[in-house]
Amino acid sequence: MKDLLSRLGIEDVNAGAWIGTEALPPAGDDRVVSTNPATNDPIASVAIADADQLDRVIDAAQDAFLEWRRLPAPKRGEVVRRMGNALRDHKEDLGRLVTLEVGKILSEGLGEVQESIDMADLAVGMSRQLYGLTMHSERAQHRMYEQWHPLGAIGVITAFNFPNAVWAWNAMVALACGDTVLWKPSIKAPLTAIATHRILSRVAEDAGFPHLLTLVIGQDAVVGEGMIRDPRLPLISATGSVRMGRYVGQVVAARLGRCLLELGGNNAIIVDRTADLDLAIRGIAFGAVGTAGQRCTTTRRLIVHEDIADEVIGRLVAAYEKLPIGDPMLPTTLVGPLIDPGAVAQYRAALDTIREQGGEILTGGEVLDRPGNFVRPTIVAARHDMPICHEETFAPILYVMRYRDLAEAIEWQNDVPQGLSSAIFTDSFRSAERFLSHEGSDCGIANVNIGTSGAEIGGAFGGEKDTGGGREAGSDAWKSYMRRQTCTLNWGTDLPLAQGVKFDI
Protein backbone atom coordinates (compact mmCIF):
# COMPACT_ATOMS: atom_id res chain seq x y z
CA MET A 1 0.00 0.00 0.00
CA LYS A 2 2.78 2.43 0.88
CA ASP A 3 4.47 1.88 -2.48
CA LEU A 4 1.19 2.57 -4.28
CA LEU A 5 0.59 5.80 -2.38
CA SER A 6 4.21 6.82 -2.92
CA ARG A 7 4.02 6.27 -6.69
CA LEU A 8 0.91 8.46 -6.82
CA GLY A 9 2.49 11.11 -4.58
CA ILE A 10 -0.14 10.88 -1.83
CA GLU A 11 1.75 9.08 0.93
CA ASP A 12 1.65 12.28 3.01
CA VAL A 13 -1.43 14.35 2.21
CA ASN A 14 -1.43 17.61 4.14
CA ALA A 15 -3.85 19.71 2.13
CA GLY A 16 -7.59 19.74 1.59
CA ALA A 17 -7.65 22.44 -1.08
CA TRP A 18 -5.74 22.56 -4.36
CA ILE A 19 -5.39 25.19 -7.05
CA GLY A 20 -3.83 23.21 -9.84
CA THR A 21 -0.65 21.67 -8.47
CA GLU A 22 -0.54 24.17 -5.60
CA ALA A 23 -1.61 22.67 -2.27
CA LEU A 24 -3.04 25.27 0.10
CA PRO A 25 -1.79 25.08 3.71
CA PRO A 26 -4.24 23.31 6.05
CA ALA A 27 -6.92 25.64 7.35
CA GLY A 28 -6.92 23.97 10.77
CA ASP A 29 -6.56 20.68 12.56
CA ASP A 30 -9.69 19.02 11.13
CA ARG A 31 -8.97 15.98 9.01
CA VAL A 32 -10.88 13.15 7.39
CA VAL A 33 -9.53 9.60 7.39
CA SER A 34 -9.71 7.50 4.24
CA THR A 35 -10.37 3.89 5.25
CA ASN A 36 -9.95 0.59 3.42
CA PRO A 37 -13.48 -0.93 3.46
CA ALA A 38 -12.06 -4.45 3.11
CA THR A 39 -10.34 -4.16 6.50
CA ASN A 40 -11.60 -0.90 8.05
CA ASP A 41 -7.94 0.04 8.51
CA PRO A 42 -6.97 3.67 7.86
CA ILE A 43 -5.11 4.43 4.64
CA ALA A 44 -4.30 8.11 5.14
CA SER A 45 -5.79 11.28 6.60
CA VAL A 46 -6.54 14.41 4.61
CA ALA A 47 -6.97 18.00 5.76
CA ILE A 48 -10.40 19.60 5.52
CA ALA A 49 -10.91 22.83 3.59
CA ASP A 50 -12.82 25.73 5.13
CA ALA A 51 -15.02 28.46 3.67
CA ASP A 52 -12.12 30.89 3.15
CA GLN A 53 -10.17 28.31 1.17
CA LEU A 54 -13.23 27.54 -0.92
CA ASP A 55 -13.58 31.23 -1.73
CA ARG A 56 -9.95 31.40 -2.82
CA VAL A 57 -10.30 28.27 -4.95
CA ILE A 58 -13.43 29.56 -6.71
CA ASP A 59 -11.68 32.85 -7.45
CA ALA A 60 -8.79 30.94 -9.02
CA ALA A 61 -11.15 28.78 -11.10
CA GLN A 62 -13.00 31.85 -12.35
CA ASP A 63 -9.79 33.70 -13.24
CA ALA A 64 -8.49 30.64 -15.09
CA PHE A 65 -11.75 30.44 -17.05
CA LEU A 66 -11.20 33.91 -18.50
CA GLU A 67 -7.98 32.69 -20.13
CA TRP A 68 -9.00 29.10 -20.95
CA ARG A 69 -12.11 30.14 -22.89
CA ARG A 70 -9.92 32.13 -25.30
CA LEU A 71 -8.15 28.99 -26.47
CA PRO A 72 -9.85 27.56 -29.58
CA ALA A 73 -11.90 24.46 -28.81
CA PRO A 74 -9.72 22.06 -30.86
CA LYS A 75 -6.69 23.35 -28.94
CA ARG A 76 -8.53 22.71 -25.69
CA GLY A 77 -9.20 19.22 -26.99
CA GLU A 78 -5.48 18.70 -27.41
CA VAL A 79 -4.94 19.43 -23.70
CA VAL A 80 -7.69 16.96 -22.86
CA ARG A 81 -6.00 14.39 -25.10
CA ARG A 82 -2.80 14.78 -23.07
CA MET A 83 -4.84 14.28 -19.90
CA GLY A 84 -6.20 11.02 -21.29
CA ASN A 85 -2.67 9.87 -22.01
CA ALA A 86 -1.61 10.77 -18.46
CA LEU A 87 -4.44 8.61 -17.15
CA ARG A 88 -3.23 5.79 -19.40
CA ASP A 89 0.22 6.09 -17.89
CA HIS A 90 -1.21 5.80 -14.37
CA LYS A 91 -4.14 3.46 -15.04
CA GLU A 92 -2.79 0.52 -13.04
CA ASP A 93 -1.99 2.55 -9.95
CA LEU A 94 -5.17 4.62 -10.05
CA GLY A 95 -7.28 1.51 -10.57
CA ARG A 96 -5.67 -0.15 -7.57
CA LEU A 97 -6.25 2.99 -5.51
CA VAL A 98 -9.96 2.91 -6.40
CA THR A 99 -10.09 -0.71 -5.23
CA LEU A 100 -8.15 0.08 -2.06
CA GLU A 101 -10.25 3.10 -1.12
CA VAL A 102 -13.82 2.09 -2.08
CA GLY A 103 -13.62 -1.71 -2.23
CA LYS A 104 -14.48 -2.32 -5.89
CA ILE A 105 -13.05 -5.53 -7.29
CA LEU A 106 -9.85 -4.85 -9.19
CA SER A 107 -11.31 -5.27 -12.68
CA GLU A 108 -13.92 -2.65 -11.79
CA GLY A 109 -11.29 -0.32 -10.36
CA LEU A 110 -9.24 -0.59 -13.54
CA GLY A 111 -12.40 -0.32 -15.62
CA GLU A 112 -13.34 2.91 -13.92
CA VAL A 113 -10.05 4.55 -14.87
CA GLN A 114 -10.45 3.19 -18.39
CA GLU A 115 -13.83 4.93 -18.49
CA SER A 116 -12.11 8.21 -17.65
CA ILE A 117 -9.60 7.59 -20.43
CA ASP A 118 -12.44 6.88 -22.83
CA MET A 119 -14.16 10.08 -21.74
CA ALA A 120 -11.03 12.05 -22.58
CA ASP A 121 -10.98 10.49 -26.05
CA LEU A 122 -14.66 11.29 -26.54
CA ALA A 123 -14.20 14.88 -25.39
CA VAL A 124 -11.32 15.38 -27.84
CA GLY A 125 -13.76 14.58 -30.64
CA MET A 126 -16.41 16.81 -29.11
CA SER A 127 -13.98 19.74 -29.17
CA ARG A 128 -14.36 19.78 -32.96
CA GLN A 129 -18.12 19.16 -32.93
CA LEU A 130 -19.64 21.89 -30.74
CA TYR A 131 -22.17 22.53 -33.45
CA GLY A 132 -24.84 25.22 -33.72
CA LEU A 133 -27.68 25.46 -36.22
CA THR A 134 -28.38 27.86 -39.08
CA MET A 135 -31.94 29.09 -39.56
CA HIS A 136 -33.67 30.85 -42.46
CA SER A 137 -34.78 34.35 -41.57
CA GLU A 138 -38.20 35.64 -42.59
CA ARG A 139 -36.53 38.96 -43.40
CA ALA A 140 -34.72 39.51 -46.69
CA GLN A 141 -30.93 39.92 -46.56
CA HIS A 142 -30.75 38.55 -43.01
CA ARG A 143 -28.94 35.49 -41.73
CA MET A 144 -29.67 33.62 -38.48
CA TYR A 145 -27.59 31.09 -36.66
CA GLU A 146 -26.87 29.86 -33.15
CA GLN A 147 -23.55 29.33 -31.46
CA TRP A 148 -22.39 27.94 -28.13
CA HIS A 149 -20.07 29.66 -25.67
CA PRO A 150 -18.28 28.37 -22.55
CA LEU A 151 -20.32 28.71 -19.38
CA GLY A 152 -17.76 29.40 -16.64
CA ALA A 153 -16.24 27.63 -13.65
CA ILE A 154 -18.20 24.41 -13.11
CA GLY A 155 -18.76 22.83 -9.69
CA VAL A 156 -18.68 19.01 -9.70
CA ILE A 157 -19.80 17.09 -6.60
CA THR A 158 -19.20 13.34 -6.77
CA ALA A 159 -20.14 10.31 -4.68
CA PHE A 160 -17.89 7.57 -3.29
CA ASN A 161 -18.97 4.77 -5.61
CA PHE A 162 -17.34 6.22 -8.74
CA PRO A 163 -14.49 8.29 -7.31
CA ASN A 164 -12.75 8.79 -10.67
CA ALA A 165 -15.09 8.24 -13.63
CA VAL A 166 -18.08 10.43 -12.73
CA TRP A 167 -15.78 13.41 -12.34
CA ALA A 168 -14.31 12.60 -15.76
CA TRP A 169 -17.79 12.45 -17.32
CA ASN A 170 -18.17 16.08 -16.34
CA ALA A 171 -14.64 17.43 -16.39
CA MET A 172 -13.43 16.14 -19.75
CA VAL A 173 -16.49 17.49 -21.53
CA ALA A 174 -16.51 20.76 -19.58
CA LEU A 175 -12.84 21.38 -20.38
CA ALA A 176 -13.42 20.77 -24.09
CA CYS A 177 -16.31 23.23 -23.91
CA GLY A 178 -14.03 25.92 -22.44
CA ASP A 179 -15.01 25.70 -18.77
CA THR A 180 -12.78 25.27 -15.73
CA VAL A 181 -13.65 22.65 -13.12
CA LEU A 182 -13.88 22.73 -9.32
CA TRP A 183 -14.20 19.23 -7.81
CA LYS A 184 -15.67 18.33 -4.44
CA PRO A 185 -15.28 14.55 -4.05
CA SER A 186 -16.91 12.38 -1.40
CA ILE A 187 -15.02 12.51 1.89
CA LYS A 188 -15.18 8.71 1.77
CA ALA A 189 -12.85 8.69 -1.26
CA PRO A 190 -10.55 11.74 -1.07
CA LEU A 191 -7.31 9.98 -2.04
CA THR A 192 -8.48 8.91 -5.50
CA ALA A 193 -9.59 12.48 -6.14
CA ILE A 194 -6.30 14.00 -4.98
CA ALA A 195 -4.21 11.55 -7.00
CA THR A 196 -6.30 12.12 -10.14
CA HIS A 197 -6.27 15.89 -9.66
CA ARG A 198 -2.50 16.07 -9.23
CA ILE A 199 -1.77 13.92 -12.28
CA LEU A 200 -3.99 15.98 -14.56
CA SER A 201 -3.06 19.36 -13.07
CA ARG A 202 0.53 18.71 -14.09
CA VAL A 203 -0.69 18.28 -17.65
CA ALA A 204 -2.64 21.54 -17.46
CA GLU A 205 0.35 23.35 -15.99
CA ASP A 206 2.62 22.09 -18.77
CA ALA A 207 0.06 23.42 -21.27
CA GLY A 208 0.22 26.88 -19.70
CA PHE A 209 -2.98 26.74 -17.65
CA PRO A 210 -1.86 25.98 -14.08
CA HIS A 211 -5.24 26.74 -12.44
CA LEU A 212 -7.45 24.89 -14.89
CA LEU A 213 -8.44 22.27 -12.29
CA THR A 214 -9.23 22.94 -8.63
CA LEU A 215 -10.15 20.61 -5.77
CA VAL A 216 -11.65 20.97 -2.30
CA ILE A 217 -12.02 18.24 0.31
CA GLY A 218 -14.66 19.32 2.77
CA GLN A 219 -17.85 18.75 4.68
CA ASP A 220 -21.18 19.23 2.93
CA ALA A 221 -22.30 21.84 5.45
CA VAL A 222 -19.31 24.06 4.66
CA VAL A 223 -17.80 23.32 1.26
CA GLY A 224 -20.86 21.79 -0.37
CA GLU A 225 -23.15 24.53 0.92
CA GLY A 226 -20.71 27.20 -0.19
CA MET A 227 -20.47 25.78 -3.70
CA ILE A 228 -24.18 25.47 -4.37
CA ARG A 229 -24.88 29.02 -3.13
CA ASP A 230 -22.05 30.72 -5.03
CA PRO A 231 -23.11 32.58 -8.21
CA ARG A 232 -19.56 32.31 -9.52
CA LEU A 233 -20.36 28.66 -10.28
CA PRO A 234 -23.05 28.85 -12.98
CA LEU A 235 -23.50 25.06 -13.10
CA ILE A 236 -23.46 22.54 -10.27
CA SER A 237 -23.25 18.90 -11.32
CA ALA A 238 -24.06 16.75 -8.30
CA THR A 239 -24.24 12.98 -7.89
CA GLY A 240 -25.79 11.51 -4.76
CA SER A 241 -29.04 10.75 -2.98
CA VAL A 242 -32.47 12.03 -3.94
CA ARG A 243 -32.63 13.92 -0.65
CA MET A 244 -29.37 15.67 -1.45
CA GLY A 245 -30.47 16.40 -5.00
CA ARG A 246 -33.75 17.98 -3.95
CA TYR A 247 -31.89 20.34 -1.64
CA VAL A 248 -29.15 21.19 -4.15
CA GLY A 249 -31.73 21.79 -6.86
CA GLN A 250 -33.74 24.19 -4.69
CA VAL A 251 -30.73 26.21 -3.57
CA VAL A 252 -29.20 26.53 -7.03
CA ALA A 253 -32.56 27.34 -8.61
CA ALA A 254 -33.08 30.12 -6.06
CA ARG A 255 -30.06 31.93 -7.52
CA LEU A 256 -31.17 31.00 -11.09
CA GLY A 257 -28.15 28.77 -11.56
CA ARG A 258 -28.10 25.50 -13.46
CA CYS A 259 -28.12 22.00 -12.01
CA LEU A 260 -27.14 18.67 -13.48
CA LEU A 261 -28.40 16.03 -11.03
CA GLU A 262 -27.63 12.30 -11.05
CA LEU A 263 -29.56 10.83 -8.14
CA GLY A 264 -31.06 7.51 -7.03
CA GLY A 265 -31.97 4.46 -9.05
CA ASN A 266 -34.33 1.55 -8.37
CA ASN A 267 -33.68 -0.36 -11.52
CA ALA A 268 -35.64 -3.37 -12.76
CA ILE A 269 -35.01 -6.19 -15.20
CA ILE A 270 -37.99 -7.87 -16.85
CA VAL A 271 -37.45 -11.48 -17.98
CA ASP A 272 -40.12 -12.76 -20.33
CA ARG A 273 -40.76 -16.39 -21.19
CA THR A 274 -38.89 -16.16 -24.51
CA ALA A 275 -35.67 -14.94 -22.88
CA ASP A 276 -32.28 -16.58 -23.34
CA LEU A 277 -31.82 -17.56 -19.70
CA ASP A 278 -28.08 -18.13 -19.95
CA LEU A 279 -27.77 -14.49 -21.04
CA ALA A 280 -30.28 -13.28 -18.49
CA ILE A 281 -28.69 -14.95 -15.46
CA ARG A 282 -25.32 -13.36 -16.21
CA GLY A 283 -26.85 -9.93 -16.79
CA ILE A 284 -28.92 -10.11 -13.61
CA ALA A 285 -26.03 -11.32 -11.47
CA PHE A 286 -23.61 -8.58 -12.52
CA GLY A 287 -26.32 -5.93 -12.34
CA ALA A 288 -27.34 -6.96 -8.83
CA VAL A 289 -23.99 -7.69 -7.16
CA GLY A 290 -21.45 -5.62 -9.13
CA THR A 291 -19.78 -3.03 -6.87
CA ALA A 292 -21.53 -4.91 -4.02
CA GLY A 293 -24.83 -3.35 -5.10
CA GLN A 294 -23.51 0.20 -4.69
CA ARG A 295 -24.14 1.56 -8.17
CA CYS A 296 -26.96 3.91 -9.08
CA THR A 297 -27.62 1.48 -11.95
CA THR A 298 -27.61 -1.63 -9.74
CA THR A 299 -30.43 -4.09 -10.50
CA ARG A 300 -32.69 -3.96 -7.45
CA ARG A 301 -35.87 -5.54 -8.81
CA LEU A 302 -36.31 -8.64 -10.98
CA ILE A 303 -39.72 -9.00 -12.62
CA VAL A 304 -39.91 -12.49 -14.11
CA HIS A 305 -42.71 -14.24 -15.98
CA GLU A 306 -44.51 -16.74 -13.77
CA ASP A 307 -44.00 -19.58 -16.27
CA ILE A 308 -40.21 -19.45 -15.89
CA ALA A 309 -39.88 -17.91 -12.44
CA ASP A 310 -38.97 -21.13 -10.61
CA GLU A 311 -36.18 -21.92 -13.06
CA VAL A 312 -34.79 -18.38 -13.03
CA ILE A 313 -34.85 -18.16 -9.24
CA GLY A 314 -33.27 -21.59 -8.86
CA ARG A 315 -30.43 -20.73 -11.21
CA LEU A 316 -29.86 -17.36 -9.57
CA VAL A 317 -29.76 -18.84 -6.07
CA ALA A 318 -27.23 -21.43 -7.24
CA ALA A 319 -25.09 -18.70 -8.84
CA TYR A 320 -25.26 -16.49 -5.74
CA GLU A 321 -24.18 -19.29 -3.45
CA LYS A 322 -20.98 -19.74 -5.47
CA LEU A 323 -20.01 -16.06 -5.61
CA PRO A 324 -16.42 -15.47 -4.38
CA ILE A 325 -16.62 -12.79 -1.69
CA GLY A 326 -13.47 -11.28 -0.22
CA ASP A 327 -10.34 -9.26 -0.89
CA PRO A 328 -11.21 -7.05 -3.89
CA MET A 329 -7.55 -6.96 -4.96
CA LEU A 330 -7.61 -10.68 -5.78
CA PRO A 331 -8.50 -11.39 -9.42
CA THR A 332 -10.77 -14.29 -8.39
CA THR A 333 -13.01 -12.11 -6.18
CA LEU A 334 -16.36 -11.04 -7.64
CA VAL A 335 -17.91 -9.35 -4.58
CA GLY A 336 -16.03 -6.86 -2.44
CA PRO A 337 -17.13 -4.99 0.70
CA LEU A 338 -19.67 -2.28 1.33
CA ILE A 339 -18.12 1.13 1.79
CA ASP A 340 -18.30 1.42 5.60
CA PRO A 341 -20.00 0.12 8.75
CA GLY A 342 -22.86 2.56 8.20
CA ALA A 343 -23.67 0.83 4.91
CA VAL A 344 -23.64 -2.53 6.70
CA ALA A 345 -26.10 -1.14 9.25
CA GLN A 346 -28.40 -0.03 6.43
CA TYR A 347 -28.18 -3.53 4.94
CA ARG A 348 -29.21 -5.03 8.30
CA ALA A 349 -32.07 -2.56 8.66
CA ALA A 350 -33.33 -3.38 5.16
CA LEU A 351 -33.39 -7.10 6.01
CA ASP A 352 -35.46 -6.38 9.12
CA THR A 353 -37.90 -4.35 7.06
CA ILE A 354 -38.13 -7.06 4.41
CA ARG A 355 -39.14 -9.60 7.03
CA GLU A 356 -41.66 -7.19 8.57
CA GLN A 357 -43.27 -6.62 5.16
CA GLY A 358 -43.57 -10.32 4.37
CA GLY A 359 -40.59 -10.85 2.06
CA GLU A 360 -38.87 -14.23 2.04
CA ILE A 361 -35.07 -14.34 1.96
CA LEU A 362 -34.13 -17.07 -0.51
CA THR A 363 -30.36 -16.79 -0.14
CA GLY A 364 -27.91 -14.45 1.59
CA GLY A 365 -29.12 -12.06 4.24
CA GLU A 366 -25.95 -12.28 6.32
CA VAL A 367 -23.18 -10.00 7.50
CA LEU A 368 -19.98 -12.00 7.22
CA ASP A 369 -17.97 -12.55 10.38
CA ARG A 370 -14.62 -11.25 9.16
CA PRO A 371 -12.73 -7.93 9.15
CA GLY A 372 -14.17 -5.34 6.83
CA ASN A 373 -17.69 -4.57 5.64
CA PHE A 374 -18.63 -7.78 3.86
CA VAL A 375 -22.21 -8.96 3.42
CA ARG A 376 -23.69 -11.82 1.48
CA PRO A 377 -25.62 -10.83 -1.67
CA THR A 378 -29.30 -11.47 -1.07
CA ILE A 379 -32.28 -12.60 -3.12
CA VAL A 380 -35.75 -11.89 -1.75
CA ALA A 381 -39.08 -13.32 -2.90
CA ALA A 382 -41.12 -10.13 -2.86
CA ARG A 383 -44.39 -8.54 -3.87
CA HIS A 384 -44.64 -5.38 -5.91
CA ASP A 385 -46.73 -3.72 -3.18
CA MET A 386 -44.05 -4.09 -0.51
CA PRO A 387 -43.03 -0.48 0.33
CA ILE A 388 -39.33 -1.36 0.52
CA CYS A 389 -39.39 -2.43 -3.13
CA HIS A 390 -40.09 1.20 -4.00
CA GLU A 391 -37.00 2.46 -2.17
CA GLU A 392 -33.31 2.40 -3.06
CA THR A 393 -31.20 0.34 -0.66
CA PHE A 394 -27.52 0.80 -1.53
CA ALA A 395 -26.61 -2.86 -1.00
CA PRO A 396 -26.71 -6.17 -2.92
CA ILE A 397 -30.37 -6.99 -2.28
CA LEU A 398 -32.48 -8.21 -5.22
CA TYR A 399 -36.28 -8.31 -5.00
CA VAL A 400 -37.85 -10.97 -7.24
CA MET A 401 -41.51 -10.77 -8.23
CA ARG A 402 -43.62 -12.81 -10.67
CA TYR A 403 -45.79 -11.28 -13.39
CA ARG A 404 -48.48 -12.62 -15.74
CA ASP A 405 -48.34 -10.35 -18.82
CA LEU A 406 -45.97 -7.72 -20.16
CA ALA A 407 -48.30 -4.81 -19.47
CA GLU A 408 -48.27 -5.73 -15.79
CA ALA A 409 -44.48 -6.08 -15.77
CA ILE A 410 -43.96 -2.65 -17.37
CA GLU A 411 -46.46 -1.09 -14.98
CA TRP A 412 -44.58 -2.50 -12.00
CA GLN A 413 -41.23 -1.42 -13.40
CA ASN A 414 -42.42 2.17 -13.83
CA ASP A 415 -44.35 2.35 -10.57
CA VAL A 416 -41.45 3.61 -8.44
CA PRO A 417 -40.24 7.18 -7.82
CA GLN A 418 -36.89 6.61 -9.55
CA GLY A 419 -36.32 6.40 -13.31
CA LEU A 420 -32.69 5.70 -14.14
CA SER A 421 -32.00 2.35 -15.83
CA SER A 422 -34.18 -0.52 -17.05
CA ALA A 423 -33.84 -3.70 -19.07
CA ILE A 424 -35.78 -6.56 -20.60
CA PHE A 425 -34.50 -9.98 -21.59
CA THR A 426 -36.60 -11.29 -24.46
CA ASP A 427 -36.33 -12.92 -27.87
CA SER A 428 -39.70 -11.43 -28.86
CA PHE A 429 -39.39 -8.55 -31.30
CA ARG A 430 -42.79 -7.25 -30.26
CA SER A 431 -41.95 -7.35 -26.54
CA ALA A 432 -38.67 -5.53 -27.12
CA GLU A 433 -40.28 -2.81 -29.22
CA ARG A 434 -43.12 -2.37 -26.74
CA PHE A 435 -40.61 -2.01 -23.90
CA LEU A 436 -38.76 0.71 -25.85
CA SER A 437 -41.89 2.55 -26.99
CA HIS A 438 -43.63 5.48 -25.32
CA GLU A 439 -45.83 2.88 -23.62
CA GLY A 440 -42.81 1.08 -22.19
CA SER A 441 -39.98 1.98 -19.85
CA ASP A 442 -40.10 5.48 -18.37
CA CYS A 443 -36.38 5.45 -17.53
CA GLY A 444 -33.54 7.45 -19.02
CA ILE A 445 -31.82 4.19 -19.99
CA ALA A 446 -33.64 1.22 -21.54
CA ASN A 447 -31.79 -1.94 -22.59
CA VAL A 448 -32.73 -5.14 -24.39
CA ASN A 449 -30.83 -8.34 -23.59
CA ILE A 450 -28.25 -6.60 -21.45
CA GLY A 451 -28.53 -5.64 -17.78
CA THR A 452 -29.16 -2.29 -16.14
CA SER A 453 -25.54 -1.66 -15.15
CA GLY A 454 -22.51 -0.73 -17.23
CA ALA A 455 -23.58 2.11 -19.54
CA GLU A 456 -21.29 3.08 -22.41
CA ILE A 457 -20.03 6.65 -22.53
CA GLY A 458 -21.15 7.33 -26.10
CA GLY A 459 -24.73 7.78 -24.95
CA ALA A 460 -26.03 10.45 -22.62
CA PHE A 461 -26.24 9.04 -19.09
CA GLY A 462 -29.03 9.98 -16.72
CA GLY A 463 -32.61 9.37 -15.68
CA GLU A 464 -36.05 10.78 -15.07
CA LYS A 465 -38.35 11.43 -12.08
CA ASP A 466 -36.46 11.28 -8.75
CA THR A 467 -33.25 10.44 -10.60
CA GLY A 468 -32.99 14.14 -11.36
CA GLY A 469 -33.23 14.52 -15.12
CA GLY A 470 -29.55 15.26 -15.72
CA ARG A 471 -27.52 13.94 -18.65
CA GLU A 472 -23.74 13.41 -18.63
CA ALA A 473 -21.06 11.84 -20.85
CA GLY A 474 -21.91 11.37 -24.54
CA SER A 475 -24.42 12.36 -27.22
CA ASP A 476 -25.19 16.09 -26.87
CA ALA A 477 -24.64 16.21 -23.10
CA TRP A 478 -21.96 18.84 -23.82
CA LYS A 479 -24.75 21.41 -24.15
CA SER A 480 -25.18 21.40 -20.37
CA TYR A 481 -21.74 22.98 -20.02
CA MET A 482 -22.25 25.81 -22.53
CA ARG A 483 -24.58 28.72 -23.13
CA ARG A 484 -26.55 29.07 -26.36
CA GLN A 485 -26.56 32.33 -28.30
CA THR A 486 -28.88 33.10 -31.22
CA CYS A 487 -27.39 35.54 -33.72
CA THR A 488 -29.10 37.53 -36.50
CA LEU A 489 -27.08 39.48 -39.07
CA ASN A 490 -28.55 42.09 -41.39
CA TRP A 491 -26.41 42.50 -44.49
CA GLY A 492 -28.89 44.69 -46.36
CA THR A 493 -29.66 48.43 -46.40
CA ASP A 494 -33.18 48.21 -44.95
CA LEU A 495 -34.36 47.48 -41.40
CA PRO A 496 -37.48 45.27 -41.61
CA LEU A 497 -38.95 44.13 -38.30
CA ALA A 498 -40.02 40.57 -37.56
CA GLN A 499 -43.68 39.56 -37.76
CA GLY A 500 -44.35 42.47 -40.12
CA VAL A 501 -44.27 45.11 -37.37
CA LYS A 502 -44.09 48.69 -38.69
CA PHE A 503 -42.21 51.38 -36.80
CA ASP A 504 -41.15 54.15 -39.14
CA ILE A 505 -39.55 57.31 -37.79
Beta strands, then each sheet from edge to edge (+ up, - down):
strand 1: 17-19
strand 2: 22-23
strand 3: 31-36
strand 4: 41-47
strand 5: 134-135
strand 6: 142-150
strand 7: 153-157
strand 8: 180-184
strand 9: 213-216
strand 10: 235-239
strand 11: 258-262
strand 12: 267-271
strand 13: 299-305
strand 14: 360-363
strand 15: 378-381
strand 16: 397-403
strand 17: 418-419
strand 18: 421-425
strand 19: 445-448
strand 20: 460-461
strand 21: 464-465
strand 22: 472-473
strand 23: 482-490
sheet 1: 2+ 1- 9+ 8+ 7+ 10+ 11+
sheet 2: 3+ 4-
sheet 3: 5+ 6- 23+
sheet 4: 14+ 15- 16- 13- 12- 18- 19-
sheet 5: 17+ 21-
sheet 6: 20+ 22-
end
